Amino acid sequence: MFLTISTSGAVERPATELGFLLHKHPDKAQQFSTSHGTAHVLYPEAGVERCTMALLLEVDPVALVRRGKDKGRGGAPDSALAQYVNDRPYAASSLLAVAIAGVFSSAVKGQCAARPELPGQSRPLRIEVPVLPARGGAALVERLFEPLGWTVTARPVALDERFPEWGDSRYVSLVLEGEHRLMDALRHLYVLLPVLDDAKHYWVTPDEVEKLLRAGEGWLEGHPEQRLITNRYLARRWSLTRDALDRLALARLAEADDTEAEELDNAVDEQEDTAERPLPLAVQRRQAILGVLRRSGAARVLDLGCGQGQLVGELLKDPRFTEIVGVDVSVRALKEASRRLRLDRMTERQAARVALLQGSLAYTDRRLAGYDAAVLSEVIEHLDLPRLPALEYAVFGAARPTTVVVTTPNVEYNVRWETLPAGHVRHGDHRFEWTREEFRAWAGQVAERHGYDVDFAPVGPDDPEVGPPTQMAVFHKNEKYDQSDKNHRNNQNHPDETTKEAKAA
């Protein structure tokens, strides 16, 4: 297998910086052992204006068989010929993807000790893969790479150039060109090479979900072919695919922050020639949530789906909140929240009040139990409706905070946004937007199932015809329900003497 990465440069920014990024010196030819052969790294050209790195992976067919048959592929892996006669030594596949991750591990992570500023810089890149399996043809290659900002040239490889009537094979010769950070380019290849091959050379286990999410962070969340990529990468194992898709859906919450909502708010305000412009809806929403939390007497608060930490920052300003935990599925969002909150510059006492945790709201998490309050601000509408029961149980059934605050858009108010086309939701990632009646029905059922009382309040101007732009439900745990449930569990675990005697009889 063969792959090249080229870049161009100038005197002030020489192309040979590619060597720093890859942690491989342009003047050396190096080789690395892999589990299935040997990877060679060399530089056919290395100058100020142009530098090219070539990765040649020599696959040992015997080692491939000994380490476990090609379980990712269809057909009969135990066939004597299938073990040795295949395209593995020649066509880019998961073998090449694993070699990229192993040989260029620091580059994939965006690390460069010698020049720490380089990994964050975009540069012109040209990637060539002479033989790439593409189950779906050149059209699928374009659908996968073009949304990521690449200019794609995928030329089908003929079955036999001597016999053009035989047509094209399922292989393409691929060239990618574009301005990218090198670590992003390597992550694109790491995920999409096995996706196009639609096979893996090893057995897919649950830890592959973590690998996919790490390599796909920042681009897979919004990719139009997200489902196809996830399904193929995880070898069509539906349980793993569903897990990954759930977590990707929640990761999109980090991208769907208050920016777009504030733009809608201000668009209406700009049409009014008033001396004083009202506060943006996002600010009003945070103020309403803070008011509820203060009145509840909560000291330990969870911000579930905290995104980039706007609400966490407001909570930190009030000393009555002694412990604040922001939870989000996106590591990138948490890093941005940490940067915004300046956690690294806080005093030890201030830093002890706040924690940022990575986690999915679709799964129970013991770390979230026992808090005074939890906030789900503009979160539920980003989930597919079939996934809401999982979130409901994780928050109300497992974590069971004393107070839960939920805000969500009121779809009835959308007619008041003159900049919002009729029939459209406020954000492209919203899976639904509820009417006031629908929201009240859902909240009432949740409260009844889990032993909470619920109140409702408007956020923003309460229009007499269509209601407020944001609707808020405040759940308070019913202590009688909790005591009854506790007594029921105690009776099951410690039956009284009458029950014991009855059982004995």
N, C-alpha and C positions, 0 to 999 in steps of 0.2 A: 504494500500500500504506500501511496506517495501523496504528500501534501506540501504546498509551499505557501508562505506568507511573505509578502513584499510590502515595503513602504518607501515613500520618497521623502526627501528632506532638502535642507540648505545648510549653509555654513553655520548660521545661528541655531539651527535645529537639525543636526545631521541625522541621516537615515539610520546610521549605526546605533542610535539609541535603542533600536529594536533589540540589540544584544543585551542591554541593561534590563529591558522589560521581560525578556525571556529567560534571563539568568544563564545565558549561554554565550560564550565569547565568540565573536565572528571569526577570529583567527584560528579556531580549533574545530576539529571534527571529533565529535564525541559519540559514544554509544552507551546505551542503558539496557539492562536486562528487564524484560517484562515476563509475566507469567506464561506467555505464549510465544515468545521469540525475543528479538532484539530490535530496539529502536535506535536509529542513527540520526544525529542532528548535525547538519553542516550548512555552510553559507556559500552558495554558488557565486554570489556577488556581495560585496560589503564596501560601500563607498559613501561619501557624504550625501550624494544626491539620490542614491538608490541602494537598498539593502534587501536581500532575500534570504529567508531561512527555509531550509528543506527538511522535512521529517520523513524518513524512510523506515517503514516498519516491516521487518522480515518475520513472517509468521512460520512457526514450526508446526506443521500439521500433526506430527506425532505428539508434541506437547499439548496441542489442542485437544486431542482425543484422550490423553492420559488424565487431563485435569477435568474431564467431564464432557460428555458428548454435547454437541451443539444444540442444547435444549430449547433455545429460543426460536429455532427454525421449524418450519413445517416439514412434513414428509416423515421418513423413517430414519431417525438418527442412528439406529443400530445396524443399518445396512452397511455391509463391509465397504462398499465403494463410497457411500455418502460420507464416511469418516475421513476419507483422504482426497476424494475428487470433489472439490467445491471451489467457490470463488473467494474464500477467506484470505488467501495470501495476496490478493490483487485488488479487491474492491473495498472501498472505505465502509467501515461498519462500526459496531460497538467496540471491536478490538482497537480500532484507531482512536475512538473516543476515549477509551480507558488509557491508552498510551498518552494522549494529549494531557489528560488530567494528572497522570503520574509524572511525565517528563517535565511538564510546565506547571507544576502545582502552585508555585509562588506567583506566577503570572496569572493563573486562573483566579487566585485569591486577591489579586491586585496589590501584591507586596513587592517592594523594591527598596531594600535597605540602602543601597548606594545612591539612588536617585529617587527619593520618596515622592517627589512631585510628578514623576512621569506616569504612573498608572492612572491617574485621574484625568489625563489629557487625551483628547481625541486626536487621531492622526490618520492620514490617508492610507488605507489598507487594500491590498489585492490578494485574495485567497484563491488558490487553484487546486482542485481535486480532479485528477485526470479520469478516474473511474469511480463513479458513485452509484450504487444501486438506488433506484427510485421507483418504488412500488406506487405508481400513480403518475409517473412520467414527469416530463419537464414542467408541465403545468403545476403539479403539486410542489415541485421545488420552488417555483416562483411564489406560490401561495404561502409557503413557509418562511422564506427569507425576505421577500419584498416588504412586508409590514414592519420589519426590523430596520429598515432604512438601507438595505443593500440594493445595488444594481446587479441584477442576476442575468448571467448568460449560461443557459443550460442546453448544451447541444447533445441530442441523442446519439448514442454510439450504435453503429450498424452491427447487426449480427455477424455479417461478413461482407467487407467492402467489395469483395470480388463478386458477390451475388446480391446486388442491391434489391432484387425482387424479394429477397427474404425479409426485408423490412428492418426495423430497429429493434434492438435489445431493450431490456429493462434498465439499462445503465445510461448515465449521462456523463458528459465531461463538464464540470462546473467551474465557473469563474464568478467570484463575488468581489464587488468594488464598492467602497464607501468610506465615510469618515466615522470612525468608531474608536472607543477605547479598546485596547488589545484584550483586556480581560473580558469585555462583553463579547467580542468576536469569538474568543475561545469557548466561552459558555454557550454561545449559539451553536457552535460546531459540536460540542460535547453532548448537547441534547438532541439536535436535529439529525446528526449522522445516523444513529440507530433508528430514529423515527422513520427516515426515508427508506432504510433497509428493511424496516418492519420486522426486526429480529434482534435477539441478543445472544451472545455466546455463553451466557451464564444464567443460572436460575434467578428469577426476579423475586426478591423478598421484600418485606415491609420497609426496610431501611432505604429502598430505592425511592420511596416517596420523599424522604428527606433530601436525598441527592437531587431529585428533580426540582424541588422547591428552592434549594440553595442555588442551583445553576440557573433556574428560571426567574429568580427574583429580579423585579424591575422591568421585565418584558413579557413573561408568560401570562401574568395576570390579565393583560388586556389584549392578548393575541387573538385574532379572529378564528384561528384554527386550534384554540386551546384544547378543546375536547379531543380532537384527533391526535394532537401531540401527546397529551396525557395518556390516552388509551394505548397508543402504540408504544410509548416509552416504557409503560408498565406491563407490556406483553399481554394486553387485553385481560388482565386480572381485574375483574369488575370491583371487588372490594377495595383494592388499592386505588383504582381509578376514582372511585367515588370519594374516598378519603382525600385524595389530592385535589379534586375539583371543589370539594367543600372548603378546603383551606385556601384555595386560590380565590374563591368567591369572597371569603372574609378578608383576604389580603387586599382586595380592591377597595375596601373601606378606607385604607390609608391614602389612596389616590383621590377618593371622593370626599375631600375635606370641605371646609366651609366656603372655599373660594367661589365656586360657581353659584352657591346659594346667595352669597353676599352680592355678587354681580346682579342677580335677579332683583334682590332687594333694592339696590341702588339705582337700577334701571327705572323702577317705578318712582323712586324719590326724585330723580333728575327731571322727570316730567312735571313735577310740581314746583312752581316758582315760589317757594316758601323761604322765609328768612332763616329758619332753623330746620335742618334735615333730621329726621328721626334716626335713632340708632339702627345699624344694620340688624337684620333678623338674627344672625348668628350670635351677635352680642346680647341681644334680648333673650335669646334661648339660654345662654350661659348664665345670665343674671337670674332668670327664672329658676334654673336648676339649683344655683347657689342658695337662693331664698328657701327652697324646699329643704335642702340639706341642713341649713342653719336652724330652721324651725323644728326639724326632726331631732335635733340634738346629736346628730351623728358626729363621731370623731374619726372613725376608721372607714375610709371610702374607697370603693372600686370604681374606676372609669373603664368600662368594658367597651373595647373598640376605641381606644384612646387616640388613634391616629397620630398626629404630630404634636399632641400634648397641650392643646390650647386650654382645655378645661383643667387639666392637671396644674398648669401654671397659675390659673385663677385660684384653685384650691390652696396652693402653696402660700398665697398672699395672706390667707386667714389662719392665724395660729390655732384656732379652735379645731382645725382638722389636723390631728396628730399623726395620722398614717394615711398616705395616699398611694394607691397602687394603680398604675396604668397598664392595661392588658391589650395587646394587639397581636394578630397573627403575622404581621409583616415585620421582619427584622429591620428592613430599611426604614419603615415608619418610626420604629422605636429608636433607631440611631438618630433620625431627624429630631424626634422629640427630645432626646438627650442633648442634642446640640442646641436646640431652642431654649431648653430649660437651663442650660449651662451647668449640668450636673457635675462636671469636672472642676468647676470653680466654686461650688457651694462650700459653706463651712461644714464641718463634720456634723454639727447638730442639725443643720438644715437638711443635709443629705440623708440623715437617718429617718427623715419623715417621708421620703418618697422612694418608690421602687417601680421599675418598668419591667414587665414580664412578657415573654413571648408565649402565646397560647391561643388555641382555637375555642371560640365560644360555642361550637357545636359539640364539644365534648366536656364531660365533667372534669373538674380540676380541684384536687384537695386544697391547693394553695389559696383558693378563693373562698373557703368556708369561714364563717364566723365574723363577717364584717357588719358594721352598722348600716351601711348603705351601699347601693350599686347604681350606676348610671349607664343607661343604654341610650345615648343621644344620637339620633339619626343613624341607627344601626340596622334595625330590623328590616327596613325596606330594601336593603342590599342583599338579602338572602332570598333564595328561591323558596316559595311557600312550603314545599314539602320538607324543608330543613328547619322551619320555625319550631316544630315540636322538640327537636333536639336542643336548640338554644333555650327554649322554655324550661326544659327539665334541668339543664346545666345550671341555669341561674336560679329559678324558683324552687326546683326540687332538690338540687344537690347543694349549691352554695347557700341558699336561704338567708340572704341579708335581711335585716329588720325592715329596711325601706328600699324600694326599687323605684327609680325614676326612668320612664321611657318617653322619649319624644320621637315624633315621626311627622312627615308632611301631611297636610290635609288637602287631598286632591280636589275638593270642592273649590278651594281658594285659587286654583290654577287659572281660572278664567280672569282673575284680576291681574295676572302678569301679561302685560301687553306684548312683551318680547318673547313669550313662550307660545309656540304654535299650538293650535287646538289639538287635543288628543295626545300631546307629548307629556312625558313625566319631566320633573325638574332636573334630573341628572341622568345621563345615559346609562349609568350602572344600576339605577333603581329597578328592582324586579317587580315592584307594585307600589302604588300609593293609595291609601285607604280613605274612604269617606269617614265622617265623624261617626256614623252609625256602625260601620264595619270595625273601626278601631275600638269603639266601646264594647262591641260584641266580643271581640277577641280578648280584650283586657278583662272583661267580666268572667269569661270562661277560664282564663288563666288564674284569676284570683280565686275562683270557686274550687278549681282542681288542687290548688296548693296552699289553701288556708290563708289568703290575704284579703284585706279590704282595699278597695280601689276608689280613688277620687280623680276627677278630670279637671283640667285647667287650660285656658287658651294661652298661647304665646304669640305675641304680636297683636296687631289691630284686629279686634273681634268684629268682623263684618256681620251686620244683622241678617244678611241673606246667605252667605256662604261660609261663615265662621272665620276662625283665625288661620293664618298661614301654617302655623305649627300647632299640633295638638299634643298634649302632655297627659300622661297617666301616672299617678303616684300611688304605689302599692305599699300598704303597711301590714306587716305580719300580724295575724290574728293570734294572740297569746293563748286564747281558749283552744283554738285548733291545735296549736303546738303541744299544749298540755294533754289534750285528749289523745293525740298521736303518741306522745311519750308514754302515757299510761297504757295504751294499747300494746306498745312494744314491750313494756315491762311485764305485762300480763302474759305475753307470749314467752318471754325469756324466763320469768319466775312465776309460774302458776301457783295460785294459793292452795291451801290444804284441801279445800273442797274439791278443786279440780284434780289434785293428785289422787284423792280417794276415789273419785269417779273413774279416773283412768285405771286405778288398781282393780276396781270392781269389774 
